[in-house]
Amino acid sequence: MKILFLTDNFPPETNAPATRTFEHTRSWVAAGHQVTVLANVPNFPTGKVFPGYKNKLWQREIMEGVRVVRVWTYVTANEGFLRRSLDYFSFAVSGVIGGVFLARPDVVVATSPQIFTALAGCILAWIKRRPFVFELRDLWPDSIVAVGAMREGPLLRVLRRLEYWLYRRAAKVVSVTSAFKRVLVANGVPQEKIAVIRNGVDLKAFVPGPKPVELARRLGLERKFVAAYVGTIGMAHGLDTLLLAAERLRDRRDLAFVLVGTGAERARLEEDARRRGLDNVMFVGSVDKEEVKQYWRLCDVALVLLKDVSLFHNVIPSKLFEAMGTGRPIILGVRGESAELLQEAGAGIAVFPENAQALAEAITKLTDNPALCRDLGCAGREFVERKFDRGHLALEMLKVLEEAAEQGRTEGRK
């Protein structure tokens, strides 16, 4: 089967969409299929083109058997609604134009969170007369309203109509949570076309183990209990709560907070930490894919936080699985499906979102109880080994693509 996959994030970028797409497509190639990924030049989240790349009209490469075609886009940092929207829209236009010159696939897949990539995939599928599969990672544009980046109004109504038109046009919708599926079904999308394939973790890449001694020494974190946030530092994550918890625990000299990543909120939060004199908080910045694994092993507890917005009750942050894969206990500040998953796994402590006192108390509890940390970490690793091996999940999604391709062939014979 020939698969064309559109995504605006792909390695060497290290965010969740890039990682999921790469690990899935790599597995499909290993299963004997031909996969072409249509992406933009790597630049997320800083808006600076990665070394070795240029933002030009067309460039090709092969990554572990996956054929990657990159097209020009308007490049900007992951901040500012208008500029990011122009980035998204420019990729949709370039993706359609570039995709026209690619060989005809059996199925076209496009991934959210933003819907312009999905729109490009839908248009290409129509041009190529092939079925379109929408991978739903986030309910966009509702998610940008949830973080205050956009207000209700005529533009939002147009985007919502476009969103649901794309769901209806798709031969299949692959949702990363059961909650997203419930939302779509409640809004008239046929449930039989929606498959739920959650995020997972590469169990060979993310493994338990001791702290990396050299990294701990370099950061001055020897003999420290490390509470780490690893991921995008964005508007959705409510990381002011982390700083408030750190302020409450500033007298604990055996405890350090480490934030790994960058994003729209990093500069503001870093300045706030300086203003508060929080010498127990460290901002590391963006690191490459291999270093991310080292930072997961550096931490003693993983902090997984989002703002207390009803929309976020439907999401499951992918960092939840990476922390479990590395055998690290989790403190989760997210309600809904994520909290249910953590409870099922027995892998951590759930606290009310945006509650700094509850977060501080949970961190204190784990700092003072190494045995509990060990038990929670082991439970998380066993859980993802049973249910969330990325390789197995990739093959589940492959079955959905095969069904869509067969559906397209059947309709073509009519």
N, C-alpha and C positions, 0 to 999 in steps of 0.2 A: 504494500500500500504506500502511496505517495502522500505525505502530509505536509501542508503549508501552515506554519504557525506564526501569527503576528503578535508581537509583544514590544512594548516600548522600554522594557528592562530586560537585560540579558548579561551574563558574565562578560567581562570581569566585574560588572556591578554585583553587589553582594546583598541587595535587599531581597525580601521574601518572594516577589514575583520572578525575579531573575533566577533565584535558586530553584524554585519549584519547576519553572519552565525548562531549565537546563537539565535537571535530574530526570524529569519525565522524558524529554526528547532523547536524551542519551540512552535511556532504557528502551525506547522504541526502536532506535537504531540497532541496539544489541539484539532485539527481537527480530531483526531482519527487514525493517521498514526503512524507507527513504524519507528523511525529514529535512525540510528547509525552514529555517527561522528567518523571518523578516523583522529586522529591528533597527533602532537608530544607533548612532554612535554612542559608546558608553560615556556617561557624564553625570549620572545620578550619585549623590544628591547635590553636589556643589555647583553643577553647571559648568564645570571645567572638563574638557575632553581628556580622557585618560591617555597616558603616554603610549605611543605606538599607534595611535589612531588620528585620523583627520576627519573633520566634518565635511565630507564631500558627497557628491551625488550618488556614488555607488562604490561599494567595496565588498569583497568576499573574503571569507576565511572558513576553515573547517575546525571544529572543536569536538574532539572525541567522536568523529564520524558524523556530527551534525553540521549540515551546510548552513552557514550564516551569511545572509546578505544584509548589509547595513546601508541605509539611505539617509540623505541629508534631512536635518530638522532644525528648527529654531531652538538653539540650546540656551537654557537658563537654569538658574539654581532652583531648588525645590522650595520656593517661597514666592508669595505674590500671586494672587488668583489670576489676574489678566495675563501675566507672562507665562505662567504654567499652562493656561488654557491655549495660548498661542503655540506653545511647545507641543501639546497634545494634538492640536488641530493640524499643525504642519506635518507631524508624523503620519497622520491619517491620509493627508493628500499625497505625500511622498510615497507612502506605503502602497496606495492604490496604483500610482504611476509606475513604481518599481515592480510591483507584483504582476502587472500586465505582461511584463517581459519574461517572467518565470514560467517554467514548464507547467502544464496543466496537472494539478494534483487530483487525488481522489476525494480529499476533504480539506476544507479550510477552517482553521481554528484561530480564534482571537481571544485574548484575555483582558479583563478589566484590571484595576479598578475603574479607570475613566473609560467612558463609552466611545470615545472617538476611535480608539484602536478597534473596538468591536464593529463600529460602523464601517471602517476600512475593510475589515474581514468580510463583512456581509456584502459589501459592494463587489469585492474581488470574487467571492463565491458566485454572485450573480453573473459577473462577466465570464467566469470560467465554467458556468453551468454545473457547479458542484455544491454539495451540501455545506452548510455553515454551522459550526459548533461554537457556542458562546461559553467561555469559561468565566464564571462569575466569582470574583474574589472580594467584591465589595458592592454595596448598594449605592452606586454613584448616580445621580448627584446628591442623594440624601446625606452622604457622609461629609460632603463639604459644607452643607448647611449645619450639620451637627457640631462642627468645630468653629462655626461662626464666620467662615470664609465667604458665605453667600447667603443672601436673604430670600425669603419667599417672594415670588413675583412672576411676571410674564416669561422671563427667560427660563426660570426654573421649571415652569409648567411645560415649556417646549422641550426641555431636556428630558423631563420625565416621560413625555409622550414618545420621544425618540427611544428612550431606554426600553419601554415596554413593546414598542414596535420591533426592536431588535430581538427581544425574547420570543415574540411570536413568529418572527421570520426564521429563527434558528431551528435547525432540524433537531438539535439537542442542546440543552443547557447543562453544564457541569458546575454545580455549586460546591463551594468549599465548606459550607455548614448546612445542617438540617434546618436551622432557623431561616436562612435565606430562602430555602425551598418553600417553607411555610408562607413566607411573605409573598412570594411570586404566585403560589397557588391561590392565596386569598385575593390576589388582584387579577385572577382570571387566566393565568398561564397554566396550560394543561400539565398535571403532575406527572403524566407518563413520559413527557419529554425531558424531565429534570432528573439528573443523576447526582447524588451527593458523594463527592470524593474529597475527603478532608486533606489538609496538609499533613505532612509526616516528616520523617527525618532519615537521612542517609546513615544507617546504623554502623557502617564501616568508617565513616568520616567523623562522626560525633560519638566518641567513646569515653567511658569513665576513665579516670586516672588521676595521679597526683598533680598538684599544682606545678606549673612550669617554673622552676626555681629561678632561672635567669630573668624571666619576665617579672617575677615578683621582686627580685632584687633591683632591677632597673627602675621600677616604679616606686620603690621604697615601701613595699607592702609585705615584707617578710614579717611573720608572726602577727599579721593582721587578719581579722575576719572580714572578708570582702563581700559586700552586698552590691551586686552589679546589675545595671540596666544595659542590655546589649540590643541595639537597633536604631531605627530612625528616631531622632529627637524632634518630633513634630507637634502640631497643634492638637492632635487627637489624644496625646498620651498623658496629659495632665501631670507633667513631671515637677510642677511646683510642689506637689505633695511630697515627692522624694526630698526636695530641699528642706521642707518644713520638718520632715522626720529626721533628717540629718541634723537640723538645728536642735531638736529635742535630745539627740544622742551625742552631741558634740563633746561631752565629757568622757565618753567611752573611748579611751585612747587605743583600745584593742580592735576598733571597728573603723572601716573605711568604706565610702561609697564611690563606685567607679561607674561612669557613664561612657559607653563605647559607641561611637557613631556621631553623626551630625544631622542637621536638618534645620527647618525654619525657626525653631525655638532655641537652638543651641546658644547663640550669642547672647540672647536675653537671659537665659538661665545661668550662663557662666558669669555674666555681670552681676546677677542677683546673688550668686554664691559668694563672689568677691565682696559685694557690699555687706553681706551678712557675716563675713569673716569665717566662712565654713572651710577650714583647712582639712576637714575630714571628707571633702568631696573633690573628686578628680575627674576632669573631662579629658578623655583620651583622643577623641576625634575619630575619623574614619580609618578603618584598617582593612587589609585585603582578606580574601576568603580564608586563607590558611591561618592568618593571625586571629580571625574570629574564633576559630576552634580553640586556640590557646587561651583566649580571654574567657571562654566558657569554663575551661578547666581552672583558670585562676580564681573564679568566684566560688564562694562558699554557699551563697544563696542567690538565686536569680529573681529579679524583680520584674514582674510582668504587669504593666499598669496602663489603664486607659481612663479617660474622663468618664464621669458618671452620666452618660447620655443613653437614652433608651435604645437608640440604633446600635450601640456597641454591645448590647446584650446578645446580639445575633452573631458576633464575630468570635473567631478563635485565633489569637495571634500565633504566628508560626514559631515564634521564639519559645513558646510553651513546649513544643516538641523537641527543639534543639537542647533546651535545658534538661528535659527528661533523658534524651539520648546520652547526654554527658553525665548523667547520674547526679545532677545537682537538684537540691530541694528548691521549691518555688514559693514565693509569696505573690499571690495573684490579687490584683485590684481590679477585677473585671467581673461583672455579674452575668447571669444568663448561661449560655451553652458552655462557655469556657469554665465557669465555676463547677458546672455539672461534670465536665470532663475531668477536672482536677480531683473532684471528690471520688469519682469512679477509679481514678488511678491511685489515689492515696499518696500523692506525690508532693503535697505542700499544704500551705495555709492560705485560705481565702479571707481577704479583708474587704470591708466596704470601700468602693472606689473613692478617691479624693479625701480619704480620712487619714490625716498624717499621724494622729495619735495611735490609731489601730495599726498602721504600718510600722511605727516605731516599736510598739509592743510585740508585734510578730517578729521583727528583726532581733529584738532583745531575747526573746524566747529561744530562737535558733542559735544565736551567738553563745548562749549559756548552756546549750544542750547538744553537744557534738553527736551523741548517739541518735538523737531524733533526726538530725541532719542526714546522718548516714542511712537511716531506715527509710526516710522519705525519698532520698536520692535513688536507693536501690529499687524501691517500689515504682518510681517513674521509669527507670530503665527497663524493668520487666514489662511494664505496661506497653511502652512503644515497641518492644520486641514482639509482643503478641499482636498488636493492632495497627501500628503506624509505621511500618517499614516502607520507606518511600518507593523502593523498587516494586513491591507488591501493589501499592496504590497506583503507580504508573501503568501497570498492566491492567488494572481495573479501568482506568481511563481509556486505555488503548481499545478495550472491548467496546466502549461507548463510541469511539471514533469509527471502529469497524462497522458497528450497527448503522451509524449515520451514512457511511460510504455505501453500504449495501442498500440502504433506503434510497439513496440517490441513484444507484444503478437501476433499482426496480422502477422508480418513477421515470427514469430515462427510457426504459423499454416500453412504457405505456404509449 
